[in-house]
């Protein structure tokens, strides 16, 4: 790592940062609506984005700075087991093809802004809606923090902020500036800002990966030498290998499947989805988003390249930024660092908006001010989006970075427990609302307790996301085990509650709502009480 500041790389980084900052503020004028004071406009971009904008927005949302840094870092540290991210992003797209169009249709029909809005409308339960909302906010907070960790990793490698003995304010000033700019244009422009910036972010990432996958192997003697170096390292350390060993196959498979089920439960994924203008846009996106999986597979190979290049870092999250610093000319290293940095800004903006929308619609309006006007909702959501980012910043500056990573792993376990209420509700009304709440509680408690009991060489608790699967004896992803328990409890309780004729909530949706396409965008349809009891 350089002792001083890499001036050329920093200059290129600042150029792109200033560019996207200007785009972020100008986005407020992009497709400006007559009435900007509503969550449909600020939080969902007017529900007006077409295929390409939605594709870039979802890509910018799902493939983050943390992805850019952490996936190859996992491979750098543990070998091919880190490739689990590639199959799970392949599995997820056929899955979402089955349910995202239905969610878009019913949300468009009823003006739903969040998944909790749908759950409340479908099951007539504010309690279940609150559980989904709180889970979404809890799971999103550490995810935002990790985007700031990604920016910090790039700044560290460029030598910005001084050494360990530097005054904390000076050391963290660049991150504070980046945070301030992000907060300002998100507050001003809402979802339109990350949607516009995503074009720059994804273009930079594709360029960097295309160059890296050709240029770095040429400098290192080809892929034969790269894989040989990686194999030698893992043989010496015993840390997996270039192929998952037999003992790790259950972990690999369950982690891939569980992650695929969880990915589109995150509020930011749904926020980007609901911003599109038609059901067909969603269907098209599920067929072209796998292009990002190809990119992710190539990106993952950078972990092996870092080994072959002799990169030595104490913090594995610095491995890929350091690889770029060592292998690229300074000016292109700046481009690569900008790709990672902007790759943090886009999802951080969307995540903070999604968390704010959940608080506003499903806590503030449902429980604090039921008569809130659209303008009041928008104001509250803007303020909460700032508070969410401040919380993430405090998290990053005040805690060990591994804590943020562990809480993000825990967030994945938690968010998966909302799957039965959301996806189940899109296809059937059979599940009882109290049973769904009971299953959610069991999954949350089991997942949290099991994760708490996992130790690692560096910490006693929350040391990973895998543990022994009860009744099977193999090591698997805790989130998937908790999800199975969640479903079993939900089904059993539903039989019991329906046999006891426990009161069911009112379903305000009807069958045709789930296949409806765009009529007048953003128009909320209120169903009269006489038709609200539909069950299907």
N, C-alpha and C positions, 0 to 999 in steps of 0.2 A: 504494500500500500504506500502511496506517495506520502512523503513527510509534509510537503507543501500543497498549495492549491493548484489544481490543474486548470490554468487560466483559460486555455482554448476550449476545453470541454465545458467549463462553467459558462463561458460566453455563449456557446451554442445552446446550452440548457436554458439560460436566461432568455435568449431570443424566442425560443418556442414557448416558454412560460408566459412571456409578455403577449405573444400572439394569441394563445388560448384565453388569457385573461381578457383581452380586448373582445374576443369572440363571445366570451361568457356574458359580458355586459351588453354587447350588441344583440345578443339572443333575445333580450326583452322586446325588441322591435320586430323579431322574426315571427311572422304569422300572428301579429298582435290581434287580439279579439276586442270586440266592442266593450265587453264586460270582463275585465281582468280580475275582478275581486270574487273569485270562486275557486274551489279546489280543482274543479275540472280544468280550469285554465292554468293556475299556478302549479298544481301538483300532478296534472296529467297532460300538460301541453295542449289542452283543448281537445283531447282524444282525436287528434287530427293527423297523426304521423302515418306515412305510407310505408311501403315494403322496405325501401332502402334505409330510410331514417330509422325505422324500427329495428332493422337488422344491425345497423351500427350501434344503436342505443342498447340493444340486448347484448351485443358482443362487448361493448364498453362496460356494461353492467356486470356480466358474468366472468369475463376474462380480465382480471384486475392486476394491479401492481403486485399484489400478494401472489397471484398465480404466476406472474412473470418471474418473481424471486423465489417463491417457496417450492414450486413443483420441481424445477431442476435442482434446487438445494436439497430436496428430499432424496433425489437420485444420487447427487453428489455424496450424501452421507450414508445412504442405506441401499443403494443399488436399484434393481428393477422393481422392487416393491413400490417405489415412488411413482411408477407408471400407472398406478390405479386410477389416476385422474383422467387418463385417456379413454379407457373403456367406459367409465361412468358418464363422460360427456357424449359417448356414442349411444349408450343405453337411454339417456334422458330424452332424446328428441322423438323417437317413436312413442314414448310415454306421454310427453306433453301434447303430441298431435291428437291424442284421444280426449284430453280434457281441457286444454287451454281455449280452444274455440268455444266450448260450452260456457266457460267462465266469462269470456269476453262478451258473449251474447247476453247472458243474464245480467251482467254488470252494466252493460250499455242500456239494456231495457229499463233497469230500475235505478240507474244513476249511482251504482255502487262504486266507491273509490278504493276500498280496501277489501281484503279477504274476509275480515271480520264483519264488514257490512253484509257480505253475502251470507255468512254463517248465521248472523242475527236474523236476516230476512228469511232464510230457508228453514231454520229450526225454531224461530220465535223465541230465542234465548239470549238475553243480554249477558248472562253469566258465561255461557260458552263463547260468545263473541269477545268478552273481556279476556278470557283465558287465551284465546288465539292472538288477540292484540298484544297482551303483555309478553307472551312467548316471542312474538315477532320483534318487539322492541328489544327485549333482552338478547336475542340472538344476533340482532343487527349491530348493537353497540360495539362489541369487540371486533366485528368485521370492519367497521369504519376505522377503528384504532389501528388495525393492521395495514390499512392503506397509508396511514401516516407513518407507520413503521417502514413501509416500502420507500417513501420519499426520504426518510431519514437515512436509510441504507445507502441510497444514491449520494446524498450530501456527504456522508461519511467518507465514501470512496473518493469523491472529488476533493476531499480535504477541507470542506467548508465547515466552519464552526469551531476550528481549533482542536486541541488535544484534550485529554481527560482532565487536565489541570485548569482548563479555561473556565472563566466565570460562566455559570449555568445559563445566564441570560444571553451572553454572546454566543455560546455554543448552540443554543436552541433557537436563536433569532431567525435563521433562514426558515425553519419549520413554522415558526410563529407567523412569519410573513406569508408563507404559502397557505397556512390555515386561514389567515385574515382575508386573503384574496378569494379563496374558495367560499368562505362564509358570505362575503359581500355579493358575489355574482349569483350565488344560489338564492339568496334572499331577494335579489332584484329580479332575476329572470325565471326562477323556478326550474321545471324540468326541461325547458327549452335550452338552457345553458349546457347541461351535459349532453343533450341530444346533438347540438351543433358541434361541440368540442370532440365528441366521439369520432367524427370523421377524421380529424387530425390524429387522434390517439391511435385508432386502428390502422391507419395508413402508415404511421411511423413504426408500429409494431411489426406489421407485415414486411416492411422494408428491412428492418433490423434483423428479423429472423431469416429472411431470404439471404441477406448478405452473410450472416453468421454461419448458416448451415453450409455455405460454399467456401467462404474465405477462411474461417478458423480451421476446418479440416485440412485445407491445403497447407496452412502454416504448420500444422501438427503432424503431417505425413500421411494423412488419409484416415478413413474410418477404421481400417484394420488396426492401426496403431492406437487409435483412441479406445476401441473396445478392449484391446490387449492390456493397455494401461489400467483401465477400470477393473478388468478381471484380476489382474495382479494385486491391486490394492485390496479388493474385497476378499481375495484368498488369504492375504496376510492378516487382515483384521477380523475375518470371520463375520463381517456385517453383511449377510445376504450375498448378493452377487449380481451378475448381469441377467440372470434368470431367477425368478422367485423359487426358493427352496420348498420342499414338500411341506414343512412345518408352517410356512407362511401363506399357503394357498387359501385356507379358509379366511384368514384375515384380509387377504387381497380381494377375494371375491365378495365378501360381505361388505367391505368398505366401499367397493365400487358400486354395488347395488344400493346400499343405504344412502350413499352420496347422491346417486341418480334420483332416488325418490325424494330427497330433501331439497335439491337445488332450486326447484320452482315453488317451494313452500316459502322461501325467503321473501319478505315484503318488497324488496327492490326488484326482484324478478317480475312480480305481479304488477308493480307500478309501471315498469317499462312495457309490459304486455297490454295493459289497459289503456295506454296512451295511443295505441294504434287506431286507425279510423274504420277498420272493417274486420269482420270475421275472416275474410279471405286473406288479409294481410298476415294474420296469425298463422294460418295454415301454410302459406308460402314460406314464412320464416322458419317453421319447423323443418322444412325440407332443405333450406340453404344454410341454416346455422351450423350444420356439421362441418362446413369449411373451417370453422374455428377449431374443431377437433383435430383436423390435419395440422393446423398451425401449432396446436398444443403438443402434438406428438413430436414435431420438430423442435419445439422449445424445450421439451423434456431432455432431449439429447445433449443440451448444453451442460447438464450435470456431469455427463461422462467427459465432455470436452474440458471442463474445469479440472477434472482429475488429471487428464493427459497433459494439460498445460502447467501442471505443478502448482495450482492455486492452493495456498495454505491460509486459512482464516479460522479464527476461534469461533466466530459466529457464522454458522452455515448460511444465514440469510444474505451475507455479503459475498458469497462465492461467485454469483453470476455478475453483479456489478464489477467485482474485481477482475473477472475474466475479461469483460469488455475493456476495462482500463488497461489490462496487460496486452491484449491482442490487437485492439483496433488503433488506428491513428487517432490522435487526440480529438480532431474535429468530429469523427464518426462516433467516438466514445460519447461525445456530447449529445449526438443524436439518439444513441441508445439510452443514455440516462434520461433524456427528455421523454422518450417513449415510456419508460418506467414511471417517471414522475407524473406525466399526464394520465398514465394508466391508473394512477391512484386518485387523481382529482375527479375523474368522471364517475366511477362507482361510489366514491365517498359522497358526492353530491346527490346521486340517486338514492343512496341508502339513507341519508339524513332526511330527504324529502319523504321517503316511504315511512320511516319511523314517525315523523311528524304527522303525517296523514293518519296513521293508526291512533296516535294519541288524540288528535283533534276529533276524529269521527267517532271513535269507539270508547273513549274515556271522557273527554271534555263534553262532547255533545250528548252522549248517552247518559252520563251520570252527573255532570256538573251544570251544564246549561243547555237543556233540551231545545230551547227556543232560539239557539244561536243562528244568526243570519249567515248566508254564504260569505259575506264580507268579513264577519267576525271569525268564521272558521278559517278563512285564508290568513288573517292576521295572526291568529293563534298558531297555525301551522308554520308560518314563517319564523315566528319567535322560537318555537320548539325545535325547528331545524337548526337554529343557531345553538341552542342549549345542548342538543345532541352532539354537535361537532365540538363544543367546548368540553363536554364530558369525555369524548374520545381523546382529545388533546391532553387533558389532565391524566387520563389513563396511560397514554404513551410516555409523557414526561415524568410521571410520578412512580411508575412501576417497572419492574424488570420486563423486558420485551417477551420473555418466554411466558409470562403470565397472560399477556394478550393472546398469544398463540394458543395456549391451553383453553382460554375462555372461548376462543373461536371454535375450537374442536367441540367444546361443550355446547356451544350455540347450535352446531349441526345436529347434535343428539336431541336437543330441545325442539328445534323447528320441525324435525321429522314427525314429532308427536301431533302436529296439527293436520297431518295428511288424512286421517279418517274423516274428520269433520269437513275439510275442504273438498277433497277429491271424492270421498264417499257421498257427500251431499250433492255433488254435481250429477250423480247417476241414480241415487235412490233416496227416498225419504224414510226408509225402513228403520234406520238407526234412531234410537230414542235420544233426545237431547241430553238427558241426565246420564245415559250410558256413555255417550261420547265424552262428557265431562269427566266421568269416572275413569274411562280408559286413558284419557289425556293425563290425569293426575297420577295414575299408576306408572305410565311411561316416563313422565317427568321425574318422579321420585326414584324409580329404579335406575334410570339413566344417570342421574346426578350422583346417587350413592355409589354406583358401580364405577363411574369415572373418578370419583373422589378416592376410591381405593386403589387406583392404578399408580404405581410408583415408577420412577425412572432413575437413571444414575445421578440426576441432578436435583430431584425433588421427591418428596414423600407422597404428595397427592396431586391429582390431575396431571399425571405424567404421560398420558396417552389416551387414545379413544378405543382401545381394544382390550377385551377381557375374556375369560372363559365363558362359553355359551352354556347355560344350565341344561343338563340332560344330554348334551352332545359331547362336552369335554374338550372341544376344539376352541382355539382362540379366534374370536370374531369381533366385528364392529359392535360396540355397545349400543349405538343408536338403532341398529336393525333389530337387535334382541329386544330392546325397549319397545320398539314399534310393534313387534309380534305380540308382546304381552298386552300392549295397548289395544290391538285389534281383538284379541281373545276376550279381554275384559269387556270391551264394548259390545261384542256379539252376545256374550252370556248375560250381561246386564239388560240388554235390549229384550231378550226373551223373557227375562224375569219381570221387567217393568211393563211390557205389553201384556203379559199374563195377568199382572196385578191391575191393569187398566190405569196406569199412572197417567196423569194429564200430559198431553202432547202439546207442543207449541204450535202456533199458527204459521203455516207456510204461505208467504205472500207471493210466491212464484207459481207459474203454471207451465205445463210441458212445452208449449211453443216458445217460451222465453229462452230456452236453452239452444235453440237453433236459429233464432232471429238474427238477421243481418242489419247493417246500418240503415236507419231511416233518416231521421234528423239528428245528427251527431250532438251528443251532450244533453238531449232532452230526457228528462226523467219521467217515467211512466208510473203513476200511482194506481194500484189496483184497488177497486172498491172492496169492502169487507166481504161482500157476498161471493166473490170469486177467490178469496184468499186462502181457502182451505184445501187447495189442490194437493194431492199426494201422489207421487209417482216414483 
